[in-house]
């Protein structure tokens, strides 16, 4: 099939996906599978081989993503229930002081949303925002925007959150490099999108604590019942440090070195997260009076919200597998070589279009990664450059959150804003975070091209 027809096939496949998700209102997992089957048929894949392509695509993706996301969800759930997340927020506020509470909330959002999902983190910490806003008689946005910006950054850029992990899995990216570049992008994104725009938006839009939320604000946990700040930070940073140590060892130590082999073992995301999860079970569970049955229930309950994420990500892997089988990947690689468009920018634009069109960041991420994956294979990019591409995809899938995104309505409810103000606030903040992520990814890519 000629290159223009293959590219048209890719566009048609995305159009089918968007139609099924937006118009038919079909669940994204099923929509991705149907779109994959249609593309396979139109692309000339033999009918007898389509089911095998689906199985291979799902298996190769879930073999990685399901373990990482599942383990991350377990210690994230225990971190929440034990009061560890609450401890981080209180310590940050005490250290920074009320005058710099914006920075404390931004950093809290950045730290906590790495192992805890965005919606859970927002529900946990919105009472602190309410309290500070009422105490200082300022707009809710002054403290709320830094919090949601930090959470959005962590949710998009820093593993083990599902977004960057999904892209890293599909693109075969080194998670150590993804973490490093994600953090480098995340700090200015939180500072500008959170602290600066928090002040700016608060001066223009006066939002008070919504009356219907007064009843939903939980009673703060007793200070003595909370785990220590050092312990909580150790649990969160442990897997990240192990993964980063593996990446550094790969660069600095000679191949065959015993230390390098040990760090490669400990720093693999599977092993690093297993260690962190077991440590959290013991330190936040057993030592704090939880029985084995309690810990088992918590770990099992943590799997409920991640099931759909894992399935959608796997279906995205199927879509990418089918695109490779039809030759679309090779066609895109050839087209990109002729266009002179940087691959980081191309990845960002694809994710942005998908994000705006259908709302789901997860669908935008996995579909974009599936389209870009064959291009990366064809050009043999370096690990740090693939990490830049990963952050670019996550950035595009973060921008312009609007009425077709569940996150839009979550912020709308907890801030008690009108739809117009939610667009002025949340859509703007998500766009600033995504744009800064793109800029950092582009600048970093210049050093690794």
C-alpha positions in Angstrom: 0.0 0.0 0.0 1.4 3.5 -0.9 2.5 5.8 1.8 -0.3 8.4 1.4 -2.9 5.6 1.7 -1.2 4.2 4.8 -1.2 7.6 6.4 -4.8 8.0 5.4 -5.5 4.7 7.0 -4.0 5.9 10.3 -6.1 9.1 10.2 -9.1 7.0 9.4 -8.4 4.7 12.3 -8.2 7.6 14.7 -11.4 9.0 13.3 -13.2 5.7 13.9 -11.8 5.7 17.4 -13.0 9.2 18.1 -16.4 8.5 16.6 -16.9 5.5 18.8 -15.8 7.3 21.9 -17.5 10.7 21.3 -20.6 10.0 19.2 -21.5 6.4 20.0 -20.3 6.8 23.6 -18.6 3.4 23.6 -16.3 2.5 26.4 -12.7 3.4 25.4 -11.4 -0.2 25.8 -14.0 -1.6 23.4 -13.6 1.3 21.1 -9.8 0.8 20.8 -10.3 -2.9 20.0 -12.9 -2.2 17.3 -10.8 0.5 15.8 -7.8 -1.8 15.7 -9.8 -4.6 14.0 -11.2 -2.2 11.3 -7.7 -0.8 10.6 -6.3 -4.3 10.4 -8.9 -5.3 7.9 -8.5 -2.2 5.8 -4.7 -2.4 6.0 -4.7 -5.9 4.5 -3.8 -7.9 7.5 -5.1 -11.5 6.9 -8.3 -12.2 8.8 -6.8 -15.3 10.4 -4.0 -13.2 11.9 -6.0 -10.3 13.3 -6.8 -12.1 16.6 -3.2 -13.0 17.0 -2.2 -9.4 16.5 -4.7 -8.4 19.2 -3.3 -11.0 21.6 0.3 -10.1 21.0 -0.4 -6.3 21.3 -2.3 -6.7 24.5 0.2 -9.2 26.0 3.4 -7.2 25.2 1.9 -4.0 26.7 0.3 -5.5 29.8 3.3 -7.6 30.6 4.9 -4.3 31.8 2.2 -1.8 32.5 0.0 -4.0 34.7 2.8 -4.8 37.1 4.0 -1.2 37.5 0.6 0.4 37.8 -0.7 -2.4 40.1 2.2 -2.1 42.6 2.1 1.7 42.5 -1.6 1.6 43.3 -1.0 -0.6 46.3 1.5 1.5 48.2 -0.4 4.6 47.1 -3.6 3.4 48.7 -1.8 2.5 52.0 -0.1 5.9 51.9 -3.5 7.5 51.7 -5.2 5.4 54.4 -2.4 5.6 56.9 -2.3 9.4 56.9 1.0 9.5 55.1 -0.3 11.9 52.5 -1.8 14.1 55.2 1.6 14.2 56.9 3.4 15.5 53.8 0.9 18.3 53.5 1.1 19.4 57.1 4.9 19.2 57.2 5.2 21.3 54.0 2.9 23.9 55.4 4.8 24.1 58.7 8.2 24.3 56.9 7.2 26.9 54.3 4.9 28.9 56.6 1.5 30.3 55.7 3.0 33.1 53.7 4.6 30.6 51.3 1.7 28.1 51.5 1.4 28.2 47.7 4.8 26.6 47.3 4.0 24.1 50.0 0.8 23.0 48.3 2.4 22.9 44.9 5.2 20.7 46.1 2.7 18.6 48.1 0.7 18.0 44.9 3.9 17.2 43.0 5.0 14.6 45.6 1.8 13.0 46.5 0.3 12.5 43.0 3.3 10.4 42.0 2.0 7.3 43.8 -1.6 8.5 44.3 -4.2 9.2 41.5 -5.1 12.8 40.7 -8.8 12.5 41.9 -7.8 10.8 45.2 -5.1 13.4 45.9 -7.5 16.3 45.2 -10.1 14.8 47.6 -7.4 14.4 50.2 -6.0 17.9 50.2 -8.9 20.1 49.2 -9.9 20.5 52.9 -6.5 22.2 53.5 -7.2 24.6 50.6 -10.6 25.4 52.1 -9.1 26.0 55.5 -6.3 28.3 54.3 -8.7 30.3 52.0 -11.2 30.8 54.8 -8.5 31.8 57.3 -6.9 34.3 55.0 -10.1 35.4 53.3 -8.6 35.0 49.9 -9.9 33.4 46.7 -9.9 29.6 46.8 -7.7 29.8 43.6 -4.8 31.3 45.5 -4.0 28.0 47.2 -6.0 25.6 45.0 -4.3 26.3 41.7 -0.8 25.5 43.0 -2.2 22.2 44.4 -3.9 21.1 41.2 -1.0 22.2 39.1 1.5 20.1 41.1 -0.9 17.1 40.9 -1.3 17.6 37.2 2.4 17.7 36.7 3.1 14.5 38.7 0.1 12.7 37.1 1.4 13.5 33.6 5.2 13.5 33.8 6.5 11.3 36.7 6.3 7.5 37.0 4.8 5.4 38.5 1.7 7.3 37.5 -0.1 5.5 34.6 0.4 8.1 31.8 4.2 8.2 31.6 4.5 4.5 32.4 2.1 3.6 29.6 4.1 5.7 27.1 7.4 4.3 28.4 6.1 0.8 28.0 4.9 1.3 24.4 8.0 3.2 23.4 10.4 1.0 25.4 11.7 4.1 27.2 14.1 4.0 30.1 12.0 5.0 33.2 15.1 6.5 34.8 15.4 9.0 32.0 11.7 9.6 32.0 11.8 10.4 35.7 14.8 12.8 35.3 13.3 14.7 32.4 9.8 14.6 34.0 11.2 16.2 37.2 13.1 18.8 35.2 10.0 19.7 33.3 7.7 19.4 36.3 9.4 22.0 38.6 9.0 25.0 36.3 5.5 23.8 35.2 4.4 23.8 38.9 6.1 27.1 39.6 4.6 28.9 36.7 1.3 27.0 36.1 0.7 26.7 39.9 2.2 29.5 42.0 2.4 32.3 39.4 -1.0 31.7 37.8 -2.5 30.9 41.2 -1.8 34.5 42.3 -2.9 35.9 38.9 -6.2 34.0 38.7 -7.0 34.7 42.4 -6.6 38.4 41.8 -9.2 38.2 39.0 -11.6 35.5 40.1 -12.9 35.4 43.6 -14.0 31.8 44.4 -15.2 31.0 47.9 -15.5 27.6 49.5 -18.7 26.0 48.0 -21.5 25.6 50.6 -22.2 22.1 49.5 -18.7 21.0 50.3 -18.7 22.2 53.9 -20.4 19.0 54.9 -17.9 16.9 52.9 -14.8 18.2 54.5 -13.3 15.4 56.6 -12.2 15.9 60.2 -8.4 16.2 60.2 -6.4 13.2 61.5 -4.9 13.6 65.0 -1.3 14.7 64.7 0.0 11.8 66.9 -1.6 9.2 64.6 0.2 10.3 61.5 3.4 8.6 60.3 6.6 10.6 60.3 7.5 12.8 57.3 10.9 11.1 56.8 9.3 7.6 56.6 6.6 8.7 54.1 9.2 10.4 51.9 11.4 7.4 52.1 8.6 5.2 50.8 7.8 7.5 47.9 11.4 8.2 46.9 12.7 4.7 47.3 11.5 3.3 44.0 12.5 6.5 42.1 16.0 6.5 43.6 16.5 2.8 42.7 15.3 3.4 39.1 17.5 6.4 38.8 20.5 4.6 40.2 20.1 1.9 37.6 20.1 4.6 34.8 23.2 6.3 36.2 25.0 3.0 36.6 24.3 2.1 33.0 26.0 5.3 32.0 28.9 5.4 34.5 29.9 1.8 35.2 31.5 -0.7 32.8 29.4 -3.5 31.4 30.0 -6.7 33.4 30.5 -4.9 36.6 29.0 -6.6 39.7 27.7 -3.3 41.1 26.2 -2.4 37.7 24.4 -5.8 37.6 23.1 -5.4 41.2 21.8 -1.9 40.5 20.2 -3.1 37.2 18.4 -5.7 39.2 17.3 -3.4 42.1 16.6 -0.6 39.7 14.3 -2.4 37.4 10.8 -0.9 37.9 9.3 -4.2 38.9 11.9 -4.9 41.6 12.0 -1.3 42.8 8.2 -1.1 43.2 8.0 -4.5 44.9 10.6 -3.4 47.4 8.7 -0.1 48.0 5.4 -1.9 48.3 6.6 -4.5 50.8 8.3 -1.7 52.8 5.1 0.3 52.9 3.1 -2.8 54.0 5.5 -3.2 56.9 6.2 0.4 57.9 2.7 1.9 57.3 0.8 -1.3 57.9 2.2 -3.8 60.4 4.1 -1.3 62.5 1.0 0.9 62.8 -1.3 -1.9 64.0 -2.8 -3.2 60.8 -3.3 -6.9 60.7 -2.4 -9.1 57.7 -6.0 -9.2 56.8 -6.3 -5.4 56.9 -3.3 -5.0 54.6 -4.7 -7.6 52.2 -8.0 -5.8 52.0 -6.3 -2.5 51.4 -4.1 -3.9 48.6 -7.1 -5.6 47.0 -9.2 -2.5 47.2 -6.5 -0.5 45.5 -6.9 -2.6 42.4 -10.5 -1.4 41.7 -9.7 2.0 40.1 -6.7 0.8 38.1 -8.4 -2.0 36.2 -9.9 0.2 33.5 -6.6 2.1 33.1 -4.7 -1.1 32.6 -7.2 -2.5 30.0 -7.3 0.8 28.0 -3.6 0.9 28.0 -3.4 -2.7 26.8 -6.0 -1.9 24.0 -3.8 1.1 23.0 -0.9 -1.4 22.7 -3.2 -3.5 20.3 -3.8 -0.4 18.2 -0.1 0.3 17.9 0.6 -3.4 17.1 -2.0 -3.3 14.3 -0.5 0.0 12.9 2.9 -1.7 12.7 1.5 -4.8 11.0 -0.2 -2.7 8.3 2.9 -0.7 7.6 1.6 2.6 8.9 4.7 3.0 11.2 7.1 2.8 8.3 5.0 5.2 6.3 5.0 7.7 9.2 8.7 7.4 9.6 9.2 8.1 5.9 6.8 11.1 6.0 8.5 12.5 9.1 11.9 12.2 7.4 10.7 14.3 4.5 8.8 16.9 6.7 11.8 18.0 8.9 9.3 18.2 11.8 11.1 17.3 15.1 9.8 14.0 16.5 9.2 15.6 19.9 6.9 18.2 18.4 5.2 15.7 16.2 4.5 13.5 19.2 3.1 16.4 21.2 0.8 17.6 18.4 -0.7 14.1 17.9 -1.4 13.8 21.6 -2.9 17.3 21.7 -5.3 16.7 18.9 -6.4 13.4 20.4 -6.8 15.0 23.9 -8.9 17.9 22.7 -11.0 15.7 20.5 -12.1 13.0 22.9 -11.1 14.2 26.4 -9.4 11.1 27.8 -5.7 11.7 28.5 -5.2 7.9 28.7 -6.6 7.3 25.2 -4.6 10.2 23.9 -1.4 8.9 25.4 -1.7 5.3 24.3 -2.9 6.1 20.8 -0.1 8.7 20.3 2.5 6.3 21.6 1.2 3.6 19.2 1.6 6.0 16.3 5.0 7.3 17.3 6.4 3.9 18.3 7.3 2.6 14.9 9.0 5.9 14.1 11.3 5.5 17.1 12.2 2.0 16.0 13.0 3.2 12.5 15.3 6.0 13.6 17.1 4.3 16.5 16.8 7.2 18.9 18.8 7.3 22.2 17.2 6.6 25.6 17.2 10.2 26.8 15.6 11.4 23.5 12.9 8.7 23.8 12.3 10.0 27.3 11.9 13.5 25.8 9.3 12.1 23.4 7.5 10.5 26.3 7.2 13.8 28.2 6.1 15.5 25.0 3.3 13.0 24.5 2.3 13.4 28.2 2.4 17.2 27.7 0.1 17.1 24.7 -2.3 14.8 26.5 -2.4 17.2 29.5 -3.3 20.4 27.6 -6.7 22.0 27.0 -8.7 19.9 29.4 -12.3 20.9 28.9 -15.9 19.6 29.2 -15.2 16.2 27.7 -12.6 15.4 30.4 -13.7 14.0 33.8 -10.9 15.9 35.5 -12.6 19.1 34.3 -15.7 18.3 36.2 -13.8 17.1 39.3 -12.1 20.5 39.6 -15.4 22.2 38.8 -17.2 20.4 41.7 -14.6 20.8 44.4 -13.9 24.5 43.6 -17.6 25.3 43.1 -16.9 27.2 39.9 -19.2 27.8 36.9 -18.3 26.0 33.6 -16.9 29.4 32.3 -14.7 29.9 35.3 -13.5 26.3 35.2 -12.4 26.9 31.6 -10.6 30.1 32.6 -8.9 28.3 35.5 -8.4 24.6 35.0 -8.2 24.6 31.2 -5.6 27.4 31.4 -3.6 25.7 34.1 -3.6 22.3 32.3 -2.5 24.1 29.1 0.3 26.0 30.9 1.6 22.7 32.5 1.5 20.9 29.1 3.1 23.8 27.2 6.0 24.1 29.7 6.5 20.3 29.5 6.8 20.6 25.7 9.3 23.5 25.9 11.5 21.5 28.4 11.2 18.4 26.3 12.2 20.3 23.1 15.2 22.0 24.8 16.4 18.7 26.4 16.0 16.9 23.1 18.6 19.3 21.5 21.3 17.8 23.8 20.4 14.2 22.9 19.7 14.4 19.2 
